[in-house]
Amino acid sequence: MKVVRAGDLPRSRGMTYFGGWDWPSAPAFPPVPPLPRGSLRTMFDAGPIDLEFGPEIDDAMESVRVQLDQLRPELDKVRTAVRWVSL
């Protein structure tokens, strides 16, 4: 076994666990009270969700909409060109 700096080891998105079987377990969670009926939404009963934004968000979203409308003709040209190339 060789000792190295942690920064010299290869990086990954995984998680490494150092320890043994004698590692102490986490304490048990206390019981969670039930949610009131109708307070939990699933993908099957979600329905529309209404959101309210402040005026600065509305202005920013309108600005983005205008920019996308201006870009749309160019995006259509690129989409057409890509379709022809991919055939």
Phi and psi restraints in degrees (range 20) as a CNS / XPLOR table:
assign (resid 1 and name C) (resid 2 and name N)
       (resid 2 and name CA) (resid 2 and name C) 1.0 -124.0 20.0 2
assign (resid 2 and name N) (resid 2 and name CA)
       (resid 2 and name C) (resid 3 and name N) 1.0 140.1 20.0 2
assign (resid 2 and name C) (resid 3 and name N)
       (resid 3 and name CA) (resid 3 and name C) 1.0 -88.3 20.0 2
assign (resid 3 and name N) (resid 3 and name CA)
       (resid 3 and name C) (resid 4 and name N) 1.0 129.5 20.0 2
assign (resid 3 and name C) (resid 4 and name N)
       (resid 4 and name CA) (resid 4 and name C) 1.0 -135.1 20.0 2
assign (resid 4 and name N) (resid 4 and name CA)
       (resid 4 and name C) (resid 5 and name N) 1.0 163.5 20.0 2
assign (resid 4 and name C) (resid 5 and name N)
       (resid 5 and name CA) (resid 5 and name C) 1.0 -71.7 20.0 2
assign (resid 5 and name N) (resid 5 and name CA)
       (resid 5 and name C) (resid 6 and name N) 1.0 145.4 20.0 2
assign (resid 5 and name C) (resid 6 and name N)
       (resid 6 and name CA) (resid 6 and name C) 1.0 -60.6 20.0 2
assign (resid 6 and name N) (resid 6 and name CA)
       (resid 6 and name C) (resid 7 and name N) 1.0 -34.5 20.0 2
assign (resid 6 and name C) (resid 7 and name N)
       (resid 7 and name CA) (resid 7 and name C) 1.0 -67.3 20.0 2
assign (resid 7 and name N) (resid 7 and name CA)
       (resid 7 and name C) (resid 8 and name N) 1.0 -19.9 20.0 2
assign (resid 7 and name C) (resid 8 and name N)
       (resid 8 and name CA) (resid 8 and name C) 1.0 -85.4 20.0 2
assign (resid 8 and name N) (resid 8 and name CA)
       (resid 8 and name C) (resid 9 and name N) 1.0 -9.8 20.0 2
assign (resid 8 and name C) (resid 9 and name N)
       (resid 9 and name CA) (resid 9 and name C) 1.0 -78.9 20.0 2
assign (resid 9 and name N) (resid 9 and name CA)
       (resid 9 and name C) (resid 10 and name N) 1.0 149.9 20.0 2
assign (resid 9 and name C) (resid 10 and name N)
       (resid 10 and name CA) (resid 10 and name C) 1.0 -63.2 20.0 2
assign (resid 10 and name N) (resid 10 and name CA)
       (resid 10 and name C) (resid 11 and name N) 1.0 146.0 20.0 2
assign (resid 10 and name C) (resid 11 and name N)
       (resid 11 and name CA) (resid 11 and name C) 1.0 -98.7 20.0 2
assign (resid 11 and name N) (resid 11 and name CA)
       (resid 11 and name C) (resid 12 and name N) 1.0 146.5 20.0 2
assign (resid 11 and name C) (resid 12 and name N)
       (resid 12 and name CA) (resid 12 and name C) 1.0 -146.2 20.0 2
assign (resid 12 and name N) (resid 12 and name CA)
       (resid 12 and name C) (resid 13 and name N) 1.0 168.5 20.0 2
assign (resid 12 and name C) (resid 13 and name N)
       (resid 13 and name CA) (resid 13 and name C) 1.0 -87.3 20.0 2
assign (resid 13 and name N) (resid 13 and name CA)
       (resid 13 and name C) (resid 14 and name N) 1.0 -2.8 20.0 2
assign (resid 13 and name C) (resid 14 and name N)
       (resid 14 and name CA) (resid 14 and name C) 1.0 -75.1 20.0 2
assign (resid 14 and name N) (resid 14 and name CA)
       (resid 14 and name C) (resid 15 and name N) 1.0 176.3 20.0 2
assign (resid 14 and name C) (resid 15 and name N)
       (resid 15 and name CA) (resid 15 and name C) 1.0 -118.4 20.0 2
assign (resid 15 and name N) (resid 15 and name CA)
       (resid 15 and name C) (resid 16 and name N) 1.0 136.2 20.0 2
assign (resid 15 and name C) (resid 16 and name N)
       (resid 16 and name CA) (resid 16 and name C) 1.0 -109.5 20.0 2
assign (resid 16 and name N) (resid 16 and name CA)
       (resid 16 and name C) (resid 17 and name N) 1.0 137.5 20.0 2
assign (resid 16 and name C) (resid 17 and name N)
       (resid 17 and name CA) (resid 17 and name C) 1.0 -115.8 20.0 2
assign (resid 17 and name N) (resid 17 and name CA)
       (resid 17 and name C) (resid 18 and name N) 1.0 120.2 20.0 2
assign (resid 17 and name C) (resid 18 and name N)
       (resid 18 and name CA) (resid 18 and name C) 1.0 -106.8 20.0 2
assign (resid 18 and name N) (resid 18 and name CA)
       (resid 18 and name C) (resid 19 and name N) 1.0 123.7 20.0 2
assign (resid 18 and name C) (resid 19 and name N)
       (resid 19 and name CA) (resid 19 and name C) 1.0 162.1 20.0 2
assign (resid 19 and name N) (resid 19 and name CA)
       (resid 19 and name C) (resid 20 and name N) 1.0 -171.2 20.0 2
assign (resid 19 and name C) (resid 20 and name N)
       (resid 20 and name CA) (resid 20 and name C) 1.0 -133.4 20.0 2
assign (resid 20 and name N) (resid 20 and name CA)
       (resid 20 and name C) (resid 21 and name N) 1.0 -168.3 20.0 2
assign (resid 20 and name C) (resid 21 and name N)
       (resid 21 and name CA) (resid 21 and name C) 1.0 -70.3 20.0 2
assign (resid 21 and name N) (resid 21 and name CA)
       (resid 21 and name C) (resid 22 and name N) 1.0 -15.0 20.0 2
assign (resid 21 and name C) (resid 22 and name N)
       (resid 22 and name CA) (resid 22 and name C) 1.0 -88.2 20.0 2
assign (resid 22 and name N) (resid 22 and name CA)
       (resid 22 and name C) (resid 23 and name N) 1.0 10.5 20.0 2
assign (resid 22 and name C) (resid 23 and name N)
       (resid 23 and name CA) (resid 23 and name C) 1.0 -64.1 20.0 2
assign (resid 23 and name N) (resid 23 and name CA)
       (resid 23 and name C) (resid 24 and name N) 1.0 131.9 20.0 2
assign (resid 23 and name C) (resid 24 and name N)
       (resid 24 and name CA) (resid 24 and name C) 1.0 -67.2 20.0 2
assign (resid 24 and name N) (resid 24 and name CA)
       (resid 24 and name C) (resid 25 and name N) 1.0 141.9 20.0 2
assign (resid 24 and name C) (resid 25 and name N)
       (resid 25 and name CA) (resid 25 and name C) 1.0 -84.3 20.0 2
assign (resid 25 and name N) (resid 25 and name CA)
       (resid 25 and name C) (resid 26 and name N) 1.0 158.4 20.0 2
assign (resid 25 and name C) (resid 26 and name N)
       (resid 26 and name CA) (resid 26 and name C) 1.0 -73.4 20.0 2
assign (resid 26 and name N) (resid 26 and name CA)
       (resid 26 and name C) (resid 27 and name N) 1.0 149.9 20.0 2
assign (resid 26 and name C) (resid 27 and name N)
       (resid 27 and name CA) (resid 27 and name C) 1.0 -66.3 20.0 2
assign (resid 27 and name N) (resid 27 and name CA)
       (resid 27 and name C) (resid 28 and name N) 1.0 152.7 20.0 2
assign (resid 27 and name C) (resid 28 and name N)
       (resid 28 and name CA) (resid 28 and name C) 1.0 -67.3 20.0 2
assign (resid 28 and name N) (resid 28 and name CA)
       (resid 28 and name C) (resid 29 and name N) 1.0 144.6 20.0 2
assign (resid 28 and name C) (resid 29 and name N)
       (resid 29 and name CA) (resid 29 and name C) 1.0 -75.3 20.0 2
assign (resid 29 and name N) (resid 29 and name CA)
       (resid 29 and name C) (resid 30 and name N) 1.0 143.9 20.0 2
assign (resid 29 and name C) (resid 30 and name N)
       (resid 30 and name CA) (resid 30 and name C) 1.0 -68.9 20.0 2
assign (resid 30 and name N) (resid 30 and name CA)
       (resid 30 and name C) (resid 31 and name N) 1.0 156.5 20.0 2
assign (resid 30 and name C) (resid 31 and name N)
       (resid 31 and name CA) (resid 31 and name C) 1.0 -61.3 20.0 2
assign (resid 31 and name N) (resid 31 and name CA)
       (resid 31 and name C) (resid 32 and name N) 1.0 143.5 20.0 2
assign (resid 31 and name C) (resid 32 and name N)
       (resid 32 and name CA) (resid 32 and name C) 1.0 -95.9 20.0 2
assign (resid 32 and name N) (resid 32 and name CA)
       (resid 32 and name C) (resid 33 and name N) 1.0 130.0 20.0 2
assign (resid 32 and name C) (resid 33 and name N)
       (resid 33 and name CA) (resid 33 and name C) 1.0 -67.1 20.0 2
assign (resid 33 and name N) (resid 33 and name CA)
       (resid 33 and name C) (resid 34 and name N) 1.0 150.4 20.0 2
assign (resid 33 and name C) (resid 34 and name N)
       (resid 34 and name CA) (resid 34 and name C) 1.0 -66.1 20.0 2
assign (resid 34 and name N) (resid 34 and name CA)
       (resid 34 and name C) (resid 35 and name N) 1.0 149.1 20.0 2
assign (resid 34 and name C) (resid 35 and name N)
       (resid 35 and name CA) (resid 35 and name C) 1.0 -74.5 20.0 2
assign (resid 35 and name N) (resid 35 and name CA)
       (resid 35 and name C) (resid 36 and name N) 1.0 148.4 20.0 2
assign (resid 35 and name C) (resid 36 and name N)
       (resid 36 and name CA) (resid 36 and name C) 1.0 -61.3 20.0 2
assign (resid 36 and name N) (resid 36 and name CA)
       (resid 36 and name C) (resid 37 and name N) 1.0 147.2 20.0 2
assign (resid 36 and name C) (resid 37 and name N)
       (resid 37 and name CA) (resid 37 and name C) 1.0 -58.8 20.0 2
assign (resid 37 and name N) (resid 37 and name CA)
       (resid 37 and name C) (resid 38 and name N) 1.0 133.6 20.0 2
assign (resid 37 and name C) (resid 38 and name N)
       (resid 38 and name CA) (resid 38 and name C) 1.0 85.7 20.0 2
assign (resid 38 and name N) (resid 38 and name CA)
       (resid 38 and name C) (resid 39 and name N) 1.0 -0.1 20.0 2
assign (resid 38 and name C) (resid 39 and name N)
       (resid 39 and name CA) (resid 39 and name C) 1.0 -88.9 20.0 2
assign (resid 39 and name N) (resid 39 and name CA)
       (resid 39 and name C) (resid 40 and name N) 1.0 -12.1 20.0 2
assign (resid 39 and name C) (resid 40 and name N)
       (resid 40 and name CA) (resid 40 and name C) 1.0 -103.6 20.0 2
assign (resid 40 and name N) (resid 40 and name CA)
       (resid 40 and name C) (resid 41 and name N) 1.0 124.6 20.0 2
assign (resid 40 and name C) (resid 41 and name N)
       (resid 41 and name CA) (resid 41 and name C) 1.0 -105.1 20.0 2
assign (resid 41 and name N) (resid 41 and name CA)
       (resid 41 and name C) (resid 42 and name N) 1.0 136.8 20.0 2
assign (resid 41 and name C) (resid 42 and name N)
       (resid 42 and name CA) (resid 42 and name C) 1.0 -112.7 20.0 2
assign (resid 42 and name N) (resid 42 and name CA)
       (resid 42 and name C) (resid 43 and name N) 1.0 174.0 20.0 2
assign (resid 42 and name C) (resid 43 and name N)
       (resid 43 and name CA) (resid 43 and name C) 1.0 -67.1 20.0 2
assign (resid 43 and name N) (resid 43 and name CA)
       (resid 43 and name C) (resid 44 and name N) 1.0 -15.6 20.0 2
assign (resid 43 and name C) (resid 44 and name N)
       (resid 44 and name CA) (resid 44 and name C) 1.0 -89.1 20.0 2
assign (resid 44 and name N) (resid 44 and name CA)
       (resid 44 and name C) (resid 45 and name N) 1.0 -26.5 20.0 2
assign (resid 44 and name C) (resid 45 and name N)
       (resid 45 and name CA) (resid 45 and name C) 1.0 -120.9 20.0 2
assign (resid 45 and name N) (resid 45 and name CA)
       (resid 45 and name C) (resid 46 and name N) 1.0 22.9 20.0 2
assign (resid 45 and name C) (resid 46 and name N)
       (resid 46 and name CA) (resid 46 and name C) 1.0 -66.6 20.0 2
assign (resid 46 and name N) (resid 46 and name CA)
       (resid 46 and name C) (resid 47 and name N) 1.0 -50.6 20.0 2
assign (resid 46 and name C) (resid 47 and name N)
       (resid 47 and name CA) (resid 47 and name C) 1.0 65.0 20.0 2
assign (resid 47 and name N) (resid 47 and name CA)
       (resid 47 and name C) (resid 48 and name N) 1.0 -177.1 20.0 2
assign (resid 47 and name C) (resid 48 and name N)
       (resid 48 and name CA) (resid 48 and name C) 1.0 -69.8 20.0 2
assign (resid 48 and name N) (resid 48 and name CA)
       (resid 48 and name C) (resid 49 and name N) 1.0 146.9 20.0 2
assign (resid 48 and name C) (resid 49 and name N)
       (resid 49 and name CA) (resid 49 and name C) 1.0 -114.7 20.0 2
assign (resid 49 and name N) (resid 49 and name CA)
       (resid 49 and name C) (resid 50 and name N) 1.0 122.5 20.0 2
assign (resid 49 and name C) (resid 50 and name N)
       (resid 50 and name CA) (resid 50 and name C) 1.0 -91.8 20.0 2
assign (resid 50 and name N) (resid 50 and name CA)
       (resid 50 and name C) (resid 51 and name N) 1.0 127.8 20.0 2
assign (resid 50 and name C) (resid 51 and name N)
       (resid 51 and name CA) (resid 51 and name C) 1.0 -118.7 20.0 2
assign (resid 51 and name N) (resid 51 and name CA)
       (resid 51 and name C) (resid 52 and name N) 1.0 143.8 20.0 2
assign (resid 51 and name C) (resid 52 and name N)
       (resid 52 and name CA) (resid 52 and name C) 1.0 -117.2 20.0 2
assign (resid 52 and name N) (resid 52 and name CA)
       (resid 52 and name C) (resid 53 and name N) 1.0 132.3 20.0 2
assign (resid 52 and name C) (resid 53 and name N)
       (resid 53 and name CA) (resid 53 and name C) 1.0 -117.6 20.0 2
assign (resid 53 and name N) (resid 53 and name CA)
       (resid 53 and name C) (resid 54 and name N) 1.0 155.5 20.0 2
assign (resid 53 and name C) (resid 54 and name N)
       (resid 54 and name CA) (resid 54 and name C) 1.0 -73.5 20.0 2
assign (resid 54 and name N) (resid 54 and name CA)
       (resid 54 and name C) (resid 55 and name N) 1.0 168.4 20.0 2
assign (resid 54 and name C) (resid 55 and name N)
       (resid 55 and name CA) (resid 55 and name C) 1.0 -60.7 20.0 2
assign (resid 55 and name N) (resid 55 and name CA)
       (resid 55 and name C) (resid 56 and name N) 1.0 -32.5 20.0 2
assign (resid 55 and name C) (resid 56 and name N)
       (resid 56 and name CA) (resid 56 and name C) 1.0 -67.5 20.0 2
assign (resid 56 and name N) (resid 56 and name CA)
       (resid 56 and name C) (resid 57 and name N) 1.0 -36.0 20.0 2
assign (resid 56 and name C) (resid 57 and name N)
       (resid 57 and name CA) (resid 57 and name C) 1.0 -70.6 20.0 2
assign (resid 57 and name N) (resid 57 and name CA)
       (resid 57 and name C) (resid 58 and name N) 1.0 -42.0 20.0 2
assign (resid 57 and name C) (resid 58 and name N)
       (resid 58 and name CA) (resid 58 and name C) 1.0 -58.8 20.0 2
assign (resid 58 and name N) (resid 58 and name CA)
       (resid 58 and name C) (resid 59 and name N) 1.0 -43.5 20.0 2
assign (resid 58 and name C) (resid 59 and name N)
       (resid 59 and name CA) (resid 59 and name C) 1.0 -64.1 20.0 2
assign (resid 59 and name N) (resid 59 and name CA)
       (resid 59 and name C) (resid 60 and name N) 1.0 -42.4 20.0 2
assign (resid 59 and name C) (resid 60 and name N)
       (resid 60 and name CA) (resid 60 and name C) 1.0 -65.3 20.0 2
assign (resid 60 and name N) (resid 60 and name CA)
       (resid 60 and name C) (resid 61 and name N) 1.0 -41.5 20.0 2
assign (resid 60 and name C) (resid 61 and name N)
       (resid 61 and name CA) (resid 61 and name C) 1.0 -66.6 20.0 2
assign (resid 61 and name N) (resid 61 and name CA)
       (resid 61 and name C) (resid 62 and name N) 1.0 -37.8 20.0 2
assign (resid 61 and name C) (resid 62 and name N)
       (resid 62 and name CA) (resid 62 and name C) 1.0 -64.8 20.0 2
assign (resid 62 and name N) (resid 62 and name CA)
       (resid 62 and name C) (resid 63 and name N) 1.0 -39.6 20.0 2
assign (resid 62 and name C) (resid 63 and name N)
       (resid 63 and name CA) (resid 63 and name C) 1.0 -62.5 20.0 2
assign (resid 63 and name N) (resid 63 and name CA)
       (resid 63 and name C) (resid 64 and name N) 1.0 -42.0 20.0 2
assign (resid 63 and name C) (resid 64 and name N)
       (resid 64 and name CA) (resid 64 and name C) 1.0 -65.0 20.0 2
assign (resid 64 and name N) (resid 64 and name CA)
       (resid 64 and name C) (resid 65 and name N) 1.0 -40.9 20.0 2
assign (resid 64 and name C) (resid 65 and name N)
       (resid 65 and name CA) (resid 65 and name C) 1.0 -60.5 20.0 2
assign (resid 65 and name N) (resid 65 and name CA)
       (resid 65 and name C) (resid 66 and name N) 1.0 -43.7 20.0 2
assign (resid 65 and name C) (resid 66 and name N)
       (resid 66 and name CA) (resid 66 and name C) 1.0 -62.7 20.0 2
assign (resid 66 and name N) (resid 66 and name CA)
       (resid 66 and name C) (resid 67 and name N) 1.0 -44.2 20.0 2
assign (resid 66 and name C) (resid 67 and name N)
       (resid 67 and name CA) (resid 67 and name C) 1.0 -63.5 20.0 2
assign (resid 67 and name N) (resid 67 and name CA)
       (resid 67 and name C) (resid 68 and name N) 1.0 -41.1 20.0 2
assign (resid 67 and name C) (resid 68 and name N)
       (resid 68 and name CA) (resid 68 and name C) 1.0 -65.5 20.0 2
assign (resid 68 and name N) (resid 68 and name CA)
       (resid 68 and name C) (resid 69 and name N) 1.0 -39.1 20.0 2
assign (resid 68 and name C) (resid 69 and name N)
       (resid 69 and name CA) (resid 69 and name C) 1.0 -61.8 20.0 2
assign (resid 69 and name N) (resid 69 and name CA)
       (resid 69 and name C) (resid 70 and name N) 1.0 -36.9 20.0 2
assign (resid 69 and name C) (resid 70 and name N)
       (resid 70 and name CA) (resid 70 and name C) 1.0 -70.2 20.0 2
assign (resid 70 and name N) (resid 70 and name CA)
       (resid 70 and name C) (resid 71 and name N) 1.0 -33.1 20.0 2
assign (resid 70 and name C) (resid 71 and name N)
       (resid 71 and name CA) (resid 71 and name C) 1.0 -80.8 20.0 2
assign (resid 71 and name N) (resid 71 and name CA)
       (resid 71 and name C) (resid 72 and name N) 1.0 -20.8 20.0 2
assign (resid 71 and name C) (resid 72 and name N)
       (resid 72 and name CA) (resid 72 and name C) 1.0 -51.9 20.0 2
assign (resid 72 and name N) (resid 72 and name CA)
       (resid 72 and name C) (resid 73 and name N) 1.0 -46.0 20.0 2
assign (resid 72 and name C) (resid 73 and name N)
       (resid 73 and name CA) (resid 73 and name C) 1.0 -59.7 20.0 2
assign (resid 73 and name N) (resid 73 and name CA)
       (resid 73 and name C) (resid 74 and name N) 1.0 -39.9 20.0 2
assign (resid 73 and name C) (resid 74 and name N)
       (resid 74 and name CA) (resid 74 and name C) 1.0 -67.7 20.0 2
assign (resid 74 and name N) (resid 74 and name CA)
       (resid 74 and name C) (resid 75 and name N) 1.0 -40.1 20.0 2
assign (resid 74 and name C) (resid 75 and name N)
       (resid 75 and name CA) (resid 75 and name C) 1.0 -63.5 20.0 2
assign (resid 75 and name N) (resid 75 and name CA)
       (resid 75 and name C) (resid 76 and name N) 1.0 -38.6 20.0 2
assign (resid 75 and name C) (resid 76 and name N)
       (resid 76 and name CA) (resid 76 and name C) 1.0 -63.6 20.0 2
assign (resid 76 and name N) (resid 76 and name CA)
       (resid 76 and name C) (resid 77 and name N) 1.0 -38.9 20.0 2
assign (resid 76 and name C) (resid 77 and name N)
       (resid 77 and name CA) (resid 77 and name C) 1.0 -62.8 20.0 2
assign (resid 77 and name N) (resid 77 and name CA)
       (resid 77 and name C) (resid 78 and name N) 1.0 -45.2 20.0 2
assign (resid 77 and name C) (resid 78 and name N)
       (resid 78 and name CA) (resid 78 and name C) 1.0 -64.4 20.0 2
assign (resid 78 and name N) (resid 78 and name CA)
       (resid 78 and name C) (resid 79 and name N) 1.0 -43.0 20.0 2
assign (resid 78 and name C) (resid 79 and name N)
       (resid 79 and name CA) (resid 79 and name C) 1.0 -60.7 20.0 2
assign (resid 79 and name N) (resid 79 and name CA)
       (resid 79 and name C) (resid 80 and name N) 1.0 -42.4 20.0 2
assign (resid 79 and name C) (resid 80 and name N)
       (resid 80 and name CA) (resid 80 and name C) 1.0 -64.6 20.0 2
assign (resid 80 and name N) (resid 80 and name CA)
       (resid 80 and name C) (resid 81 and name N) 1.0 -43.8 20.0 2
assign (resid 80 and name C) (resid 81 and name N)
       (resid 81 and name CA) (resid 81 and name C) 1.0 -63.4 20.0 2
assign (resid 81 and name N) (resid 81 and name CA)
       (resid 81 and name C) (resid 82 and name N) 1.0 -41.0 20.0 2
assign (resid 81 and name C) (resid 82 and name N)
       (resid 82 and name CA) (resid 82 and name C) 1.0 -66.2 20.0 2
assign (resid 82 and name N) (resid 82 and name CA)
       (resid 82 and name C) (resid 83 and name N) 1.0 -39.2 20.0 2
assign (resid 82 and name C) (resid 83 and name N)
       (resid 83 and name CA) (resid 83 and name C) 1.0 -59.8 20.0 2
assign (resid 83 and name N) (resid 83 and name CA)
       (resid 83 and name C) (resid 84 and name N) 1.0 -43.8 20.0 2
assign (resid 83 and name C) (resid 84 and name N)
       (resid 84 and name CA) (resid 84 and name C) 1.0 -66.6 20.0 2
assign (resid 84 and name N) (resid 84 and name CA)
       (resid 84 and name C) (resid 85 and name N) 1.0 -38.2 20.0 2
assign (resid 84 and name C) (resid 85 and name N)
       (resid 85 and name CA) (resid 85 and name C) 1.0 -67.5 20.0 2
assign (resid 85 and name N) (resid 85 and name CA)
       (resid 85 and name C) (resid 86 and name N) 1.0 -37.9 20.0 2
assign (resid 85 and name C) (resid 86 and name N)
       (resid 86 and name CA) (resid 86 and name C) 1.0 -76.2 20.0 2
assign (resid 86 and name N) (resid 86 and name CA)
       (resid 86 and name C) (resid 87 and name N) 1.0 -14.1 20.0 2
